[in-house]
């Protein structure tokens, strides 16, 4: 028992994992899969993915072991920011299909045991929405639905924005409207007007939207850009960030102390949670809310709320995405993972995200050799795992020329700097097979070009190959169904500068040892020097593509050899 007691004392996770007394809810044990609808599957040959296409491919999610999917926005939108500029929250954009198509998707998902979540975008709406048009005309109750502010005048009497706030997409966050003789706030594209959450009607409108979709049977929401909901009422200038690489028009040029993570934002999230809990209590099926918050550690955890007033079921853990790069050492992996586990408040639920539609793909960000290791990190650490579509097969960023660029964040940066900001490379179509347009569409022309590597990097090939990222992914998903992975304690260590490892242990259950070599050369390490009480030998249960370690073989824990970028999950008993 020495080994198990040691991990109970030194674990960086939570006591209730080891206790085994508390029942875990569906969202705690699942793999949450993000579907980017435009790029998942095109059912009608127009080069854009749609709802029927998603329904056609649900069997893939079931085969992969996914338990829940969330759809990036599918609501009526002019498409300036590809669905994140919503003009009507309760209508399906014809580009994706109809409400009947969504109902069919929900029904098909239910039959496969899959939960379905929608993307809620509450911070802003399209300037083509009826709300905005009526607000411009000062038609009540819409007059103050948005953040309207009078101009300042400089010493020459020239009109100026009210302060120095910057848009996330670059340039001023204020846009002038002659009709009102006022500026409106837009923290993203000019066409995305920020809602005014100090207006009670706006608060009620968004709650009504949530109720509408919950009444349609949705299992919850991923809440977009939640950090931006409220702004400083005094409209104070934000201080400079001191970032030497930032241009004066870049969002990173300022510290966003007055436009993000304001106290009222956390209260709003708690109000939404109360609404969800109301629905959950009716039929004892939990409706969930996951929040997107690129924030520091303290503010990230504030979105969870309190025991008395809970907020998000979890807010996305973006620390791996933000801080793990292709040059990261084992110390970096240790610091980032333990930072989260050691600081998350007692009772709050962890999660792991390694990719999404706003970040370069794992294979391009940290290198194709670490695809399996990064999926192992997301799937075998304690808590909920999140997978962005395509990461299960190790898809890579696609080169997008300036002439092909459609992302407003990239376009606003201009032809010389667009590659620093464009999110197009990670949004290209899913690579299903080696047929026309990677099996995504029957059309040779798609809304973004298909990566040319689809001929050899596609799902069908990986399903057929004896050794592939997809098969490793499925093995990892199966492993996370074990009691140890779902409930066990966690201990992490940088064994050497090249090798990061963690151990999952649970009293009376099998222990799992996960080791990954993030270096560029092979390494032989003694795991027993970092983890007291390990068994002398352990059995390989999962190994990265091309590994010399074979499933089912026994390995010596005091002399484990890992190939460059290789990872292994070992099963041991004491």
N, C-alpha and C positions, 0 to 999 in steps of 0.2 A: 504493500500500500504506500510505500515511501514516494513513489512516482506520482500517484494521484493526489496525495496530500500536498506535495510540493506545488503542483499546478493549481490547486485550490487556493493556496496562499499567495502565489505570485501572478495569478492570471490577470490579464488586463481587460477581461470582459466582466460578466455579471454573475452574482451569486445565484440568481434564479435559473440560469442556464444549468448549473450543476445540481440544483435541487430536484429538478424533474417533476415538480408538483404542479406547476402552472401549465394549463393547456395552451398551446400555441395556436394562434388564429391563422387563417389561410394566407393572409398577406405577409406573415412572418416567415413562413417556410417556402414561399413560392419563388420562382424566377419571374421577374417583371420584364417583359419584352417590349421595347419601343418600336412601333411601326411608324415609319415616315411614309404616309399614304401615297404621295406623289411618286415615290420610287420603289414601292414594294411589288406590285403586280398590276399591269394594265390589261383589263379584260376586254376592252373594245377597240384596241389598235390605234388610239389617238396619241400614243406616246407618253401618256400621263397615267400613273397608277390610280386605282379607284377602289370603292368599297367591295364591289363584286370580286375584284381581283384578290383582295385580302381574304374574302370568304373562300375562294378557290384554293388558297394556300394555308388554310388553318391546319391541315393535316401535318404540314411541316413543323408547326409549333408544337403540336401534340407529340410528334415523333422526337423532337428535341427535348421534351420534358418541361416545356414552358407551362406555367400555371395561370398567367395573366398577361394581357397585352393592353398597352395604351396607345391610342391613335393621336398623332400630332394633328393639329386643327383640320377639321373637315367642314367647317361652317362657311356660310356665304361670305365671300371676300373678293375685293378687286385683285388680290394676289400680288400686291406690291412687296409684301414680306412673306409671300407664299403661305397664306392662311393665318398668319399672326396679326393681320390687319382685318379684323372681323367687322362686317357690316350688319350682320344679323346673327345673334347667338343661338337662335332656335330653328334655323333653317340649314339644311345641308346644301353645300355648294354643288350645283349641277355638274361641275367638273368631276366630282367624286361619286355622284349618283343621287339617290333619293332617300327620304326617311324610311321607305320600305326596304331599301337595300341595307340600311343600318340595322333595321329590325331583323332582317334575314341573317345578317352577320352575327347579331347578338344571339339569335336562336341557335345557329350552327355552333357558335362558341360554347354555349351552355351544354349542348349535346356532347361536346368533347371535354367538358369539365373545365373550360377556360373562362376566367373573369374578364370583363371588358371595361376599360376606363377611357375617359375622354380628356382631352387637353382643355383646360379652362384658362382663358387669357383675360384676366380681369383688370389689368392695369390700363389698357387703352383699347380704343376701337378705331375703325377706319373713318377718315374724314368724309367718306361717302355714305356713312350710315345716316339713317333718319335722325338719330339722336343729335349728331353733330350739326347736320343741316339746320335743324330747328333751334339748336343752341346759338348758332351764328345769327339767326334772325331774332333771338331773344324771345322765343315762344315758350311760355311756361308749360310744364315744369322743367323744361330742358335748358333754360337760360344758364344755369350754373352747373350743368352736368360735367363741365370741363374746367380746367384751371385757366381762367382768363385773367389777364393782368394788364393794367395800364402801362404805357411806355415811360421810360425815363427820357430826359432831354440832356444832351451834353452842353458844353459851354457855348456852342454855336447854335443851340436850339434844335439840333438834329435828333430825330427819334432814335432811341436805343432800346434794346431788350432790357428787362428789369434787373437782370443780374448776369453773372458769367456762367450759368449752368450749361453743361454740354450734353449733347445727345450721345447715346451709346453707339450710334452709327456715324458719329463725327459731326462737328460743327455745333452751332448754337442749338440749345433745346427749345428755343422760342421761335414761333412763326407768326408773322403779322397778318391780320385779317382786316381789310379796309372796311368791310360791312359793320364790324363792331368797333373799329378803332382800338383794338386791343390785340395783345399777343396771346396765343394759347401754347401750353406746354406740350412738348412731344419728346419723350426720353428715348425714342427710337426714331423711325423714319418720320419725315414731315407729315406723311399721310396717316400716322398713328397717333391720334390725339389722346393725351392722358385724361382719364376720368377723375373727377373730383370726389374723393371718398369722404369729404366733409359735408357732402350733400346727402341727406337721408334717403332721397329718392334713388340715387345711384346705388347706395348700399342695398336697398330693397330690390332694385332691378337685378343685380347680380345674384342675390339669394333666390329670386324667382327663376332665373336661368338655371341655377343648380337644381332647384326643385323640378323644373321641367324635365331635365335629363334623368334625374333619379326616378321620376315617375315613368320614364320610358324604359326603366330597368337597368340603367347603367350602374356599375359597381363602385364608381367613385371618379376621382379627378386627379390628374397631375396639374398643379397650379403653376402657370408660367410667370416668370419675372416678378415674383411676389415682393421682392425687396423694394420695388419702386412705387408701391401703392400710395404712400403719403410723402409730402414734402414739407419743409420748414415753412411755417405760416409767415414768418418775417422775411422770407425770400432772401436770406443772407447769401452773399458770395461764398463760394466754396474755396478752401485754400488750395494752393498748388501742391501737387503730389511729389514734386522733385524727381520724377522719372526722367532720366537723361535721354531716353529714347523716344519720348512722346512729343509729338507736334502739338502746338497750341490748340488745334482743332480736335485732337484725339481725346476720347473719353478718359483715358488714363492720365491726362495732363493734370486732372484735379483729384482731390480726395473728396469722396462723395458722402460727406458727413451731414449734409442737409437734404439730400435727395434719395437716400437709401436707408433702409432699416430704422425708420422712425418708430417711436414707441407705439403710436396708433396702429401701425401695421400688424404688430403681434396680436393686438386686441381683435383686429378684423379677422385674422386667421382663426382665432379662438371662437369667434362668432360662427364662422363657417363650419368648424368642427361640431359645434352644438347642433347645427342643422343636420349634419351627416349622422350624428348619433341618434337624432330623433328618428331617422329612417331605419337605422340599424336596429333600434329597439323594437320596431314593429314586427319584424320577422326573424330577429336574431341572426341576421346575415350582415356582417360588417361592411358598411360603405366607407371607403378609405379616401384619404387626401394626402398626396405626396407633394411637397413644395420644392420649387426650383429657386435656390438662393445661393448665388455666388457671394459669399460673405466670409468674414473672419470667423474663427472658431466660436467665440462667445455669441455672436449674433446668429450663427447657424443653429446653435442649440436652442436659442430663444423661440424659434419657430415651432418647437415641440410643445410649447406652452408649459403649464404646470399640472400637478396632480389634480388640483381643484378646478382648473380651467385648461383642459388639454387643447393643444393646437394640432399641427400636422401629425399624422401617424409616424411619418419621418420626413425630414428634409434631406434632399439628396446630398450625399457625401462626395463632393467634387475634389477632394484634396489629392487623390491619386491622379486625377486628370490634370490638375493644375500644377502639380509639383514633381511628378515622375516623368522623366524624359529619357531619351536614348543614351544620355551620359550619366544617368543616375547610378549611384553605387548601392551596395547592400545597406549601408548606413542610411541612405535616403529612404529606402523602402521601410526600414525599421522605424525611422523617425516619423514618417507619415502615418503608418498603420497604428503605431502605439500612441501617437498623438490623439487620434480619434478614440481609440478604445479606453485610454486612461482618463479622458476628459468628458466623455459623454455622461450626462447626469444619470444617476441610478433610476432605473425604470424606463428610460428612453431606449428606443430600438435602433440598432445600427443598420447600415446598408452600405453597399459598395458599388460604385459606378466607374467604369473604365472607358466608356465612350458614349457619345450622343450626337445629335444632328448639328450641334454648334462647335464640335471639337474634332480635330484631325483624328482619323481612325488609328486604332491601336497599332496596327502594323506599320503605319507611317510615322506615328509619334514616338514609339519606343523601338521600332524595328520588327520586321516579320518574324524573326527568330523567337521573340518573346510573346507572341500571340497566345500560345497555350498557357504560359506562366501567368499572364495577366488575367485570362479567363479563370484560372485556378484561384487567383487572388480574390476575384469577385465572387466566385461560387463557393469557396471553402472557408472564407472568413465568417465570423458570426454575424447573423442578421440576414436581411433580404438582399438578393442579388439582382442586379439590373443589367440587361443586355440590350444594346442598340442593334437593330437589324443589320445583319451582315458580319457582325463581330464573331459569330459562331463559326464562320468559315474563313475568318482572317482577311476580309476584304481590305483593299488598300485605297488611299486617296487617289482620285483621278486628276490628271493635269487638266486644268480648264484655262484656256487662253482668255485674254482680255475681251476678245470679240464674242466669246461664248459665255462670259460671266453674266449672271442674272441676279445674284445676291445683292441687295441694296447696300449692305455693309461693305462689300467689295467695291461696288460701283462708286460709292461716295468717296472712297480712298483714292480713286483715279488710277490710270494705267500703270504708273510707276510703283504704286504701293498696294495694289489690290490683293496680291497674294498673301499679304500680311493679315488681311481681314476677311477675305471671302470664305464663306462656309460651303460653297458649292462642291469642293473636292470630296467632302465626306457625305454628300447627299445624293450621289449618282446611283442609278438603278441597281437593285439587287441582282446578283448574278446566279441565276437558277441553273442554267446549263450552257452548252456551247452553240446553241442555235441562234437565230436572228435576235439581235439585241439582248443576248444572254438569257433568252427565254422570258424576259420581262415584258416584252411587247412584240406583236407581229410586225410593227412598223420599224423601218430602218432608222427613223429619226425619232429621238426621244427628247423629253424636255431638258434634260442634261445628258451629255454623251455617256455611253457605257464605257467603263474602263476596258482598254484593249486587252487586258490580261484575262478577260472572261473565258477565253478559249481553254485555259488550263486551270483557272481559279474559279470554280463554280460549285454549287451544292451537289449537283448530280454526280460529278466526278468524285467529290469527297465522300459521297455515300457509297460509291463503288470501290474506291481505293481501300486497301487493307489498312493503311495508316494515314490519317488525315486530321486536320483541325476539328472538323465536325464530329468525327468519332471520339476524339479526346473530349470535346465539349459535352457530348452525351454521357460519357463516363463520369465526368465531373458532376453533372446534374444528378445522376443516380447516386453518387457518393454523398451529395448534400441531403439526401433523404434519410441518412442514418441518424440515430439519436445523438451520436457524438458531434456531428457537424451541426445539428440543429440546436443542441443544448450544451455542448461541451465548453469548458473553459479554454482560454487562448493564451499562449505565450509566444512572443516573437523575439527574434534575435538576428543580428548581423553576424553570421558565423565567421565570415571573412569579409574583405572589401568586395568580393565577388558574389558571395553566396548569402542570400537571405532565406530564412526558414521560419516556420511557425508550427506549433504543435497544438492539436485539438484533443482534449482528454475529458472523459466522463467516467465517474466511478462505476465499475461493473461493465463497462463497454470497451470496445476496441479503441485504441489510440491511433490517431493519424498524424503523420509527420510529413510536412510539405516543404520541399527545398527547391529553390530556383537559383540558377547561376546567371546573374545579369551581366557577367563579364564576357570578354571576347575570346577567352581561351578556356580549355577544360580545367576543372579544379577538383581536387580530392580533399574532402573535409572530414573532420571528426565532430559529428553532431553532439556527441556525449559531453563535450566540453562546454557546450552552450545550454544543454537541456539535461538536468540531473535526472537519473533514473530511467533513461531510455533502455529498451531491450537491446541486447547485443546484435540481433538481426531483426529485420522487418521485411515484409513482402511488398513488392511493387504492385500497386493497384491501378495507377494511372501514370503514364509517362508522355512527355512531349513528342511531337512528330520527329521522326528520325533519331530518336533516342537509342542508345546502346543498352538501356535498361529495359528488360522485357517483363511484361505483366506476368505475375505469378512466380517470379524468381525472388529469392531471398538476397538481401543486401546487408552488408555489415555497416552498422550505424556509426562506427568509429572510423571508417575509411570508405566513405561514399564518394564515388566519382561521378561528376556531372559534366556533360559536354557544354561547350559555350552556348549560352542562351537556353540551356536545357532545364527542364523541371521534372520533378517526380513527386508523387504522393505515395507514401509508404504506410502499410497497415501493421501495427505491432501489438503484442500482448505482453503483459508483465505478470 
